[in-house]
Amino acid sequence: MGSIAKTSRKAYSVLIVSTFAFTVCFMVWMMFGVIGIPIKKALDLSATQFGLLTATPILTGSLVRVPLGIWTDRFGGRIVMFLLMLSTVIPIWMMSYATQYWHFLVIGLFVGLAGGSFSVGTPYVARWFPKNRQGFAMGVYGAGNSGAAVNKFVAPTLVVAFGWAVVPEVYAAVMLGAALLFWTFSASDPSHLVASNISFKDQLKALKDPKVLRYCQYYSIVFGGYVGLSLWMVQYYVGEFGLEIRTAALLAACFSLPGGVLRAIGGWMSDKYGAHQVTWWVMWVSWICLFLLSYPQTDFTIQTINGPETFHIGLNIYLFTTLMFILGIAWAFGKASVFKYIGDDYPENIGAISGIVGLAGGLGGFILPIMFGALLDITGIRSSAFMLMYGVVWVSLIWMYLTEVRKSEVMGTKSIPSFT
């Protein structure tokens, strides 16, 4: 009995300190979402260039997820996470000395390594808990996504008080401290290691599994969309509603904060109701919110018996923020439910499969800000970002219906039988 209690305390210690470490990593990963605004002004960047600037760290953090997941299975999450965090400290510090656009892009690639922490911590914390609690454990760890909101609270204050260059210096010190704290309070268990000689190339073969492809699609929305919009929202508020950077960041946090913190509740719901049921309803809520968010500010004139009358249709700042808040909650649940799928279907290979799915989500977070910027440059319509996301959600809803809904129950209701 004492051994069980001791193991339980150790498991929760690992979960807490890992979640803190991931929060710091995610805060650093999202850094350009705030400091990119004064950099854009100083360098006179276009919307597309700004999108590339914010997305560059996301690319590296995505590409390293698969090998990091494999190394976590092989060597253990503790040592991999610690070394990963240490490897980012110097590049973060160097960011404060960048002066040209290409400087930011190159250094951003190295800073982006912090984003790979998700593929390390997810299997690391999951293996400390029994299967019926893994959804909760991965959800709590995934709540470290709230680092995107922490960035929006901390970075604007530093930018206004001291200038943007101070932000990387402070973040480098925080990352170093978090790495040392993680090493001190985490633990390792040799029984959690998975003996494997699988190469990176072999691991990519998992993409031949239709289920893995489907989970990649779901995650490219709930995580990729979350990352993309978290990077995009501060400048969106500044441009669309004319707010100053601190107010814009606080309102943008109404999306980022629940999108991270409530992931733990999504894990609990996925344990209770199942990954499929939660994900299905998440997609529908996303569809409704993105449909409303897609509508641009519109003025139209109609002829009446009293002459022409002009009407305005568009979301004000209060309705816009409310919809973003709801969308953040939905995606928090969705991020947890997708990884519940993985825990259920691939219990012996969580690290590698989570790396593949994480890669897809991360690449979504890389591509979307660039596409947001390109669409804005081409159309001049800021809400085109939401139009794009609305179309992506349509794809997932149709795919999910054809492959899952017709073959299962949704919240206890029998669905249409499949004859395929």
C-alpha positions in Angstrom: 0.0 0.0 0.0 2.9 2.4 0.9 4.5 1.6 -2.5 1.3 2.5 -4.3 1.0 5.8 -2.4 4.7 6.6 -3.1 4.3 5.8 -6.8 1.2 8.0 -6.9 3.0 11.0 -5.3 5.9 10.6 -7.7 3.5 10.4 -10.7 1.8 13.7 -9.7 5.1 15.3 -9.0 6.2 14.4 -12.6 2.9 15.6 -14.0 3.1 19.0 -12.2 6.7 19.8 -13.0 6.4 18.6 -16.6 3.3 20.8 -17.1 5.2 23.8 -15.8 8.1 23.1 -18.1 5.8 22.7 -21.1 4.1 26.0 -20.2 7.4 27.8 -20.3 8.3 26.1 -23.6 5.0 27.1 -25.1 5.4 30.7 -23.9 8.8 30.9 -25.7 7.4 29.2 -28.8 4.7 31.8 -29.1 7.0 34.8 -28.5 6.7 36.3 -32.0 3.0 36.6 -31.6 3.7 39.7 -29.5 7.2 40.9 -30.2 6.6 40.4 -33.9 4.3 43.4 -33.9 7.0 46.0 -33.1 9.5 44.1 -35.3 7.0 44.2 -38.2 6.7 48.0 -37.8 10.5 48.5 -37.5 11.3 46.4 -40.6 8.1 47.5 -42.5 7.0 43.9 -43.2 4.0 42.8 -45.2 1.3 40.6 -43.8 2.8 37.6 -45.5 6.3 38.4 -44.2 4.8 38.8 -40.7 3.1 35.5 -41.0 6.3 33.8 -42.0 8.1 35.5 -39.1 5.7 34.2 -36.5 5.5 30.8 -38.1 9.2 30.1 -38.4 9.7 28.7 -34.8 6.6 26.6 -35.4 8.2 24.8 -38.3 11.2 23.5 -36.3 9.1 22.6 -33.3 6.9 20.5 -35.6 9.7 18.8 -37.5 11.5 17.6 -34.4 8.4 16.1 -32.8 8.7 12.7 -34.5 12.3 12.0 -33.6 11.7 13.4 -30.1 8.8 11.1 -29.6 11.0 8.1 -30.7 13.8 9.2 -28.4 11.4 9.6 -25.5 10.3 6.0 -26.0 13.9 4.8 -26.2 15.8 7.0 -23.6 13.0 8.3 -21.3 11.2 11.7 -21.2 13.2 13.2 -18.3 16.6 13.4 -20.0 15.2 14.3 -23.4 13.1 17.1 -22.0 15.9 18.5 -19.9 18.4 18.6 -22.8 15.8 20.0 -25.1 15.1 22.9 -22.8 18.8 23.7 -22.3 19.4 23.7 -26.1 17.0 26.6 -26.5 18.5 29.0 -23.9 21.3 30.5 -26.0 19.2 31.0 -29.2 16.5 32.7 -27.2 19.1 35.1 -25.7 20.6 35.8 -29.2 17.2 36.9 -30.5 17.6 40.2 -28.6 20.6 41.0 -30.8 18.9 40.4 -34.2 18.6 43.4 -36.5 17.6 42.1 -39.9 14.7 40.0 -41.1 16.8 37.0 -42.0 18.4 37.1 -38.5 15.0 36.6 -36.9 14.1 33.8 -39.3 17.3 31.9 -38.7 17.4 32.3 -34.9 13.7 31.6 -34.8 14.3 28.1 -36.2 16.5 27.3 -33.2 14.1 28.9 -30.7 11.4 26.7 -32.2 13.0 23.6 -30.7 11.0 24.4 -27.6 7.8 23.4 -29.4 9.0 19.8 -29.6 8.5 19.5 -25.9 4.9 18.3 -26.4 6.0 15.1 -28.0 8.4 14.4 -25.1 6.1 15.2 -22.2 2.9 13.5 -23.5 4.2 9.9 -23.4 6.4 10.7 -20.5 3.5 11.7 -18.1 1.0 9.2 -19.6 3.2 6.2 -18.7 3.1 7.2 -15.0 -0.7 6.7 -14.9 -3.1 3.7 -15.5 -4.9 3.7 -18.8 -8.2 4.9 -17.4 -6.4 8.0 -16.2 -4.1 8.7 -19.1 -6.6 11.0 -20.8 -6.7 13.2 -17.7 -2.9 13.1 -17.3 -2.3 14.1 -21.0 -5.0 16.7 -20.7 -3.3 18.3 -17.6 0.1 18.3 -19.3 -1.4 19.7 -22.5 -2.8 22.6 -20.4 0.7 23.9 -20.8 -0.6 25.3 -24.0 -1.7 28.2 -21.8 1.9 29.4 -22.1 0.5 31.2 -25.2 -1.7 33.2 -22.9 1.1 33.7 -20.4 3.1 35.2 -23.3 0.3 37.6 -23.9 0.3 38.8 -20.3 4.1 39.1 -19.9 5.5 40.1 -23.2 3.4 43.2 -23.9 4.2 44.7 -20.5 8.0 44.2 -21.1 7.7 45.6 -24.6 5.9 48.8 -23.5 8.2 49.2 -20.4 11.6 48.3 -21.9 11.3 47.5 -25.6 10.9 44.2 -27.4 14.6 43.2 -27.1 14.2 42.6 -23.3 11.6 39.9 -23.9 14.1 37.3 -25.3 16.6 38.0 -22.5 13.9 37.5 -19.8 12.6 34.4 -21.5 16.1 32.8 -21.8 16.5 33.2 -18.0 13.1 31.7 -17.3 13.8 28.8 -19.6 17.1 28.0 -17.8 15.4 28.2 -14.4 12.5 26.0 -15.6 15.0 23.4 -17.0 16.8 23.1 -13.6 13.5 22.9 -11.7 12.3 20.2 -14.0 15.4 18.1 -13.5 15.2 18.5 -9.7 11.6 17.4 -9.3 11.1 14.9 -12.1 11.9 11.2 -12.1 12.6 8.4 -14.4 11.4 4.8 -14.5 13.3 2.2 -16.6 10.1 0.1 -17.0 8.7 3.0 -19.1 11.3 2.6 -21.8 10.3 1.0 -25.1 13.0 -1.1 -26.7 12.9 -0.1 -30.3 15.2 0.1 -33.3 12.7 2.0 -35.4 14.2 4.7 -37.5 12.6 8.1 -38.4 11.8 6.8 -41.9 10.2 3.6 -40.5 8.1 5.7 -38.1 6.7 7.8 -40.9 5.2 4.6 -42.3 2.6 5.0 -39.5 1.0 7.6 -41.9 -0.2 4.6 -44.0 -2.6 3.9 -41.2 -5.9 5.6 -42.0 -6.6 6.2 -38.4 -3.4 8.1 -37.9 -4.1 10.2 -40.9 -7.5 11.0 -39.5 -6.1 12.0 -36.2 -3.5 14.2 -38.0 -6.4 16.0 -39.7 -8.3 16.6 -36.5 -5.2 17.8 -34.7 -4.2 20.2 -37.5 -7.4 22.0 -36.6 -7.6 21.9 -32.8 -3.9 22.4 -32.3 -2.7 23.9 -35.6 -5.6 26.3 -35.6 -5.0 27.1 -32.0 -1.3 27.9 -32.6 -2.0 29.8 -35.8 -4.7 32.0 -34.3 -2.7 32.5 -31.1 0.1 34.0 -33.2 -2.3 36.0 -35.3 -4.9 37.4 -32.8 -2.9 40.3 -31.2 -2.2 42.0 -34.5 -5.8 41.1 -35.6 -7.2 43.1 -32.7 -4.7 45.9 -33.3 -5.7 46.1 -37.0 -9.4 45.4 -36.9 -10.4 47.2 -33.7 -7.6 49.8 -33.4 -6.4 48.7 -30.0 -3.0 49.2 -28.4 -0.8 46.2 -27.9 -1.5 45.5 -24.2 -5.3 45.7 -24.6 -5.1 43.6 -27.8 -3.0 41.0 -26.0 -5.3 40.7 -23.0 -8.3 40.2 -25.3 -6.4 37.7 -27.4 -5.7 35.8 -24.2 -9.5 35.2 -23.9 -8.9 32.6 -26.7 -5.4 31.4 -25.7 -6.0 30.9 -22.0 -9.1 28.6 -22.1 -7.6 26.9 -25.1 -4.8 25.7 -22.9 -6.0 25.5 -19.3 -9.2 23.6 -20.0 -7.4 20.9 -21.9 -7.4 19.0 -18.6 -11.2 19.0 -18.5 -11.2 17.8 -22.1 -9.0 14.9 -20.9 -11.5 14.0 -18.2 -14.4 14.2 -20.6 -12.6 12.0 -23.1 -12.0 9.4 -20.3 -15.7 9.5 -19.4 -17.4 9.8 -22.8 -14.8 8.5 -25.2 -12.5 10.3 -27.7 -15.0 10.0 -30.6 -18.0 11.6 -28.9 -16.0 14.6 -27.6 -14.2 15.2 -30.9 -17.5 15.1 -32.9 -19.1 17.8 -30.9 -15.9 19.9 -30.8 -16.0 20.0 -34.6 -19.6 21.2 -34.7 -19.0 23.9 -32.2 -16.0 25.0 -34.3 -18.0 25.0 -37.4 -20.6 27.3 -35.9 -18.1 29.7 -34.4 -15.9 30.0 -37.5 -19.0 30.5 -39.7 -19.9 33.6 -37.7 -16.3 34.8 -37.4 -15.8 34.5 -41.1 -18.3 37.3 -41.9 -16.4 40.5 -42.8 -17.4 44.0 -41.7 -20.1 44.9 -44.3 -22.0 48.0 -45.3 -24.8 47.7 -47.8 -27.4 50.1 -49.2 -30.9 49.3 -50.1 -33.6 51.4 -51.8 -36.6 52.1 -49.7 -39.8 54.3 -50.2 -38.0 56.9 -48.2 -34.8 56.7 -50.3 -31.5 54.8 -49.8 -30.8 53.2 -46.4 -27.4 52.0 -45.4 -27.0 49.1 -43.0 -23.9 47.7 -41.3 -23.4 44.0 -40.5 -20.4 42.8 -38.6 -19.1 41.5 -35.2 -18.3 44.1 -32.6 -15.4 43.6 -30.3 -17.6 42.0 -27.6 -19.3 39.4 -29.8 -16.0 38.7 -31.5 -14.2 38.0 -28.2 -17.0 35.9 -27.0 -16.9 33.6 -30.1 -13.1 33.4 -29.8 -13.5 32.4 -26.1 -16.0 29.6 -27.0 -13.7 28.4 -29.8 -10.8 28.3 -27.4 -12.8 26.1 -25.1 -13.8 23.7 -27.9 -10.3 23.3 -29.1 -9.0 22.7 -25.6 -11.4 19.7 -25.4 -10.5 18.6 -28.9 -6.7 18.6 -28.3 -7.2 16.3 -25.3 -9.7 14.0 -27.1 -7.4 13.5 -30.1 -4.6 12.2 -27.8 -7.1 10.1 -26.0 -7.6 8.3 -29.4 -3.9 7.7 -29.5 -3.7 6.4 -25.9 -6.6 4.0 -26.6 -5.4 2.8 -30.0 -1.6 2.8 -29.6 -0.8 2.1 -25.9 2.6 0.6 -26.7 3.6 3.3 -29.1 2.3 6.5 -27.6 5.5 8.5 -28.1 6.0 7.7 -31.8 2.3 8.1 -32.8 1.9 11.3 -30.7 5.0 12.6 -32.5 3.4 12.0 -35.9 0.1 13.6 -34.9 2.0 16.4 -33.2 4.0 17.0 -36.3 0.8 17.4 -38.3 -0.7 19.8 -35.8 2.5 21.8 -35.6 2.8 22.0 -39.4 -0.8 23.3 -39.4 0.4 26.0 -36.9 3.3 26.8 -39.3 1.3 27.0 -42.5 -1.7 28.8 -41.3 -0.2 32.1 -40.2 1.6 32.3 -43.6 -1.7 31.6 -45.4 -3.5 34.1 -43.1 -1.0 36.8 -44.2 -1.2 35.9 -47.9 -5.0 36.0 -47.9 -4.9 39.3 -46.1 -2.4 40.7 -48.7 -4.5 39.3 -51.6 -8.1 40.1 -50.4 -7.6 42.9 -47.9 -10.2 41.1 -45.7 -9.0 40.2 -42.2 -11.7 37.7 -41.5 -10.4 35.6 -44.5 -8.3 33.8 -41.8 -11.5 32.4 -40.3 -12.9 31.6 -43.8 -9.9 29.4 -44.3 -10.4 27.6 -41.0 -14.1 27.2 -41.7 -13.3 25.3 -44.8 -10.8 23.0 -43.0 -13.4 22.2 -40.4 -15.8 21.2 -43.1 -13.3 18.6 -44.4 -12.9 17.1 -40.9 -16.7 16.9 -40.3 -17.3 15.1 -43.6 -14.3 12.7 -43.0 -15.4 12.0 -39.5 -19.0 11.3 -40.5 -18.0 8.9 -43.2 -15.4 6.9 -41.2 -16.7 7.1 -37.6 -20.2 8.5 -36.9 -22.0 6.0 -39.1 -20.4 3.2 -37.2 -20.7 4.3 -33.6 -22.8 6.0 -31.0 -22.7 9.8 -30.4 -23.5 10.7 -26.8 -25.5 7.6 -26.3 -27.6 7.9 -29.5 -27.4 5.1 -32.1 -26.2 6.4 -35.4 -26.9 5.3 -39.0 -25.4 1.8 -39.6 -22.7 1.5 -42.2 -23.0 -0.9 -45.1 -19.5 -0.5 -46.3 
